[in-house]
């Protein structure tokens, strides 16, 4: 789709620009191979030549997609998805209107009536949680579980900055539910084909994942205490928002846990009128994520429903940029149905703020809030010391610890963003992360 503020987004210019960028990236491979023969020349001395070359190649590809307004591995959320070798596609109904409260209470009813999910494994697509008599529940080592132990069910939310990727099993982010299923950590995982910003601004994506959570409980009879919400990158952002919605509105009991892999937890960093956006995010030369100001600002504007859509903000945002942008009384009114207000209506007249804890729980504008993560479920947070999101994830961890969340962290030394989905990355380092994840999941199973 052509965007007036992205000069390479037109159909003709995009073809030439993308061809040029791919050609340059390929031509640079042998040059980088020679340059990186010396460890001193690599972005991180601990990296192999393959890791260093791959990151440099991906940097050019990410810049290309940003400036050309190109999305990859996307699916139409309104169309029926194909069944896969390991998954079965199924639509579930959208959350009933009477449950669309709090941050989901928007002007006008959301007409999206169904949400697509890919169910791992495919043979369980028509079974309820109690329908397990033909399947012996085993832990990841193959040992039969105790009869009193109830297995976990996952909700997988893919990453992609709300503009890329899909829940389809052939998408690169699907390696996460695939590995979790192979390890025997879960009975089922439901990967959500939520709406990207091409189809809906916030809270459309949150409504979609909340609908799947509600369906698991009411239709498939899964106890909330057995559900783990899994998200990588932007999926981690959405997983945090879902955890907050469950806590704030109390429609269901607390889930078993949040599995957050390189979670994007401060989109306000990308917003042009936030003073924080004047600073560069860390690890610019190491991570493959780019920080091109205009494209990332346009993404955030589209996500929060800002009508400007030009990467320069709208009058409402400009006038209120210095405010916290949250209704502090919401925390005190939590659970009070008579006094609860719509979060959207209580903040901005047109759209939700980029500084809402539902959008940017690591925002500097929220530093004085004391109960951001009060009564949150147990969480596992993984990130690398070479990724662009390192600082904001550290803030997330600090705030969770301050609110005494049962927190487990895994910090990958010199690891880039979302490295578990990168097939070329150091296998021993990825294996260590997976082992920590499996151990954490085993702990949830036996709680």
N, C-alpha and C positions, 0 to 999 in steps of 0.2 A: 504494500500500500504506500502511495506517495505521501510524503509529509512535507508541507511547505517550508519548514525550517531545517530540513535535512537534505542538503543539495544532491546527495547521491541516491535518494530514495525513488526517483523517477524510473520507470521501466527501462528506458534506453541507457541512461547514465548508470543505473545499477548494474546492468550487464557488463559494461566496460570497466566500471570501478571494481567489481568483484573479480573479474578476470585478471585485472592488473594486480590486485592484492594477493590473489592465490599464486600468480606467477612469481611475484616478488618473494613471497613466503617460501616457495619451493626452491627458488634460486639461492636463497640465503641459507638453506640447509647445509650444503657442503662448506660454505664459508663459516657457519657456526661450528660445524664439526671440527674444523681446523682450529678455530679460536678457542674452543672449549677443551682442547687436548690438555691444556694446563688447567688444573683445578682452580687456580687463582682467578681465572677469567670467567668462571661459571658464576651465575647469580648466587649460588650457595655452594661452597667447597665440598659439601657432603653429597651433592648430587652427582649422578652418573652423567656421561655425555648425552645419553638418550633423554634423560629427564630435562637437562638444560636446553637441548634442541627443541624438544616437544613444547616446553613452556614458551619459548620464543615464537614458535610457529602458531601456537594458540593465541598469543597476544595479538598477532596480526589478524587472525580470523575473528577474534572478538571485536577488535576495532572496526573491521569490515562490516560485521553485522550491525553494530551500533550506528555507524554513519550511513548505512544503506537502508536502515529500517527493515532489516531482514530477520525473519523468524525461522527457526529450524526445528524439525521433529515435532511439529504441532498437529493436533487433530481437531476436527470439528466436534465440540462437546454436545451438539444437538443430534449428531448422527450415530447410528448404531455401530459400535466398534466390532472389529473382527476378533473371534475367539483365537487364542494362541495355543501353542504347544503346552504351556503350563497354566494358562489363565482362561477364565470364562467371562465374557463381557455381559454385564447386566445393568439395566437402569433401575434406580430406586427412586421413590417419590421424594419430592422436595419437602422440607420441614413444614408441617402445618402452619398456617398463618397465625394461629393463636400462640405458637411457640416462637414466632419471629419477633422477639422483644429485645429491649436493650439496644445494642449496636446494630441489630438486624432490623430494627423498626425504622423503615425508610419511607419516604413519600411515595405512595402508590405501591400496590402489591407487586412483588417480583413475579413476572409471568413465566419464569423458568419452572416447569412442572416436574422435571426429572433430572437425575444426576447419574452419569455413567460411572461404573466401577469395573475394574478388572479383578476378579477373584482368584487368589492363589490358595490352594491348587484348584484346578478347574473342576474336579469331580465333586467338590463340596459346594457347588453353586446353588444347589437346591436344598441344602441341609441346614437345620438349626443347630445351635450350639450344643444342645443336649443329644443330638443325633450323632453319637460317637461310638455306639456299641460295636460297630464293625472295624473301628480303628483303635488300636492299642496306643494310648498316649505314652510317648517315650520322650526322654530328654535328649539333648544333642549328642550324647555319647551312646545312645541306643538302649539305655537301660529303661525298663518299664517304670512309669511314674507310680507313686503311691495313689491309691484309689481316691484319697481325699484331695489330691492335687489337681487343680483346674488349669488347663492350658491357656495360653495367651492368644488373643486375636489382635491383629494390627490394622491400623488405618495408615496407609502410606501416601504421603503428599510430596510429589516430585518438585524439584527445583527448576530454575530457568528464568529468574528475575520477572516472573509473571508474564513473560512474552515468548518463552521457548519451552520446548519439551512436552512430553505427554506421559500418561500412565501406561501406555502400551508396553508390553513386555519386551519389545525389541528396542525401546529407547534406552539410552545409556544409563539413565538414573534408575532403571528397573533392576540393575544389578543389586541394589540394596534389598528389596523384598525377596529377590531370588536367593541371595546368600542366607538371609534370615530363615527362609523356608528350608533350604538345604541343610541348615544346621539343626533343624528340629526345634527351633526356639518358639515357633508359632503353629497353632492349629490351622489358622487361616490368616491371610493378609488381603485387605481390600484397598486396592490402589485407585485413588479418586481422579477422574477426568474432570477436574474443576475448570471453571471458566477463566481464561486468561483475560488480559485487559483489552484484547481485540473485541471481546464479547460483553464484558461487564466490568464496571469499576467496583471498588470495595463498597459494600461488603458481599458482593456476588460470590466471590471465591469462598469466603467464610461460610456463607449460607450453604454452599455445596458440601463442604466437608462436615458441617454440623448436621446436614441431612443424612449423611452416611453414618455418622455416630448415632443419631437417633434411630435409624433403621436397624442397626446392629442390635440395639437394646430392645426395641419394641417388636421387630419382626423376626429377627434371628435369635432372640432370647439370650444375648450375650450379657453377662453381668458387667456393669461399668468397671468394676474392679479388676476385670480381666483384659481390658482394652488398652493397648499401647498406641499412642499417636506418634508416628514416625515422619520426620521431615528433614530434607536436606536443602541448604541454601534458602531460596524463597519459600520452599516447602517448610523449612524450619520456622520461618516468620509466620506462616499460616498455622502451623502446629501450635505455636505460642498463643496466637489469637484465639484458636479453638479452646485451648486450655483455659484462657481467661474468660471466654464466653461461658464455658461450663461452670466455672467458679462463680462468676458474677450473677448469673441468672438462676443457678441451682435447679435447672430442669432435670438434671440427672446427678447421680453421685459422682465422686471424683474418679477419673480413670486410673489405670494401674501406673502409668508413667508417660513421660515425654522423651523420645529418642531424637535428639537434635544434632544434626551433622552439619558443621559449618553454617549455623543459622544466620540468616540476614536479619539482624535485629535493630538496625537503625537506618531505615530508608531516608530519614530526615537529613542524613549526611549528604544526600544527593539533591537536596532542595535548594534552589538558587537564593532564596531570601533568608535562609538560615545562616547566621554567622559561622556556624560550624562547617558549612559547605565550602567556606573559603580555604579551609585546610585540606591538604592532601591526605588521603588514607595511607596507611603504612604499606611497606613492601611493594612499592611501585615497580621496581625492576625485577622482582622475583615472581610475583603471582601472575597468572594468565588473565585475571580479571582486569578490565580497563576502567579508567575514571574520566571518560570523555564527558565534559560538563553538560552540553546541550542534550545529547541523547538520554543520559540518565535522568536529567531533570524532567524531560518529556515523559519518560516512563512513570516517574513518581506522580506527576500531574494526572496522567491518565488513570493511574491506579486509584488515587484518592478521589477521583471524580471532579477534578478542577476543570472548569469550563474554558480556561485560557488555552491550554494545550500547546503553548509555544515555548515552553522551557524557561519562561520569565516570570511566572506566577500570575495571580489574578489580584484585583484590588483588595478583596477580602483577606487573602493571605498576606499581602503587603502590610495592611493596616494592623493585623494582629500577630505579626511574626514574633513579637517579643513575649507573647502570652504562653502560658503552659498548655493551653488547648485541651484541657480535660475538665470534666465536671467533677471537682473533688468530692462533692456530696455523694456521688455515685458509690464511693467506697463505704460511706456511712450508711447509705440506703440499701446496700446490697441485700437482697432477699425481701425487701419491702415492696410488694407488688403495687400497693396503692400510691406510693410516692415515687416509684421509679420512673425516670424520664427516658426518652430516647436519647442515646448518646449522640447520635447524629444531630438531632435538633438542638441539643443543649450546647453544642460547640460552635458550629458554623451553619449559616442558613442554607448554603448550597452543597457542601460536601464535608466529609470528615477531615479532621486535621492530620497532617503528616506527623504531628507530635503526639497524637493519641497513643496510649500504651498498647492499643490494639494494632497499631501500625509500627511504631518505633519504641519498643519497651526499653531500649538503651539510650533514648534521646537525652541530651544534656538538659533539656527543659523539664525533665521529670526527676531531676536529682534530689529534690526535696520531698518527694513522695515516699512515705515510709512503708506502705503495704502493697507495693506493686506486685509482689509474688507471694503474699500471704495466702496460706492454705492451697498452694499449688501442689500438684502431684510430684512424686519423685521424678528426677530428670537425669539424663545422661547427655553431656555436652562434649562434642569432639571438635577440635579445630587445629590448625597448623600455625606455626610461628612465621611462616612465609606468605600468609594470605592477607588480602586487602582488608578483610573483616576482623582481623585480630583484635584491634582495640575495642570495637563495639561488643565483641563476644566476651572480652574480659570484663567489660562493664556489666553485661548480662549475668555473668558468673558471680561477680561481686554483689549484685543486687539480690540474686537468688540466695546466696550465702547469708546476707544480712537478714533476709526473711526466713532463714532456717529451713529452706527447701532441702529435702533429702537428695543431695546432689553428688553425682559422680562425673569427673572430668577426665578427658584424655587429650593431652596436648602433644601433637606430632611435631617433633623438632624438624625445622626446615620444610614442613609440609605445606603444600599449597591448598587452595580452596577446594573443598569437596573431593578430596583425593581418592576416596573409596570408589568413585565412578571412573577413575582414570586407569585404564588397563595397562598403560606403560609404566606406572609408578612403581617404586620400590616395593616388591611383593612382601618382603619381611616386615616393612613398616605397616603396610596395610593389614597384614595378618595379625600384628600386635593389636591394632585397633579393633579388628573383628573379635579377637579373643576377649578383649575387655567388654565389648558389647554383649557377646554371648554370656559372659559371666554375670553381667548386670541383668540380662533377661532371665537367666536361671534364678537369680535372687528374687525377681518379681514372681516367677512361677511358684516358688516355695514360700511366699509370704502368706 
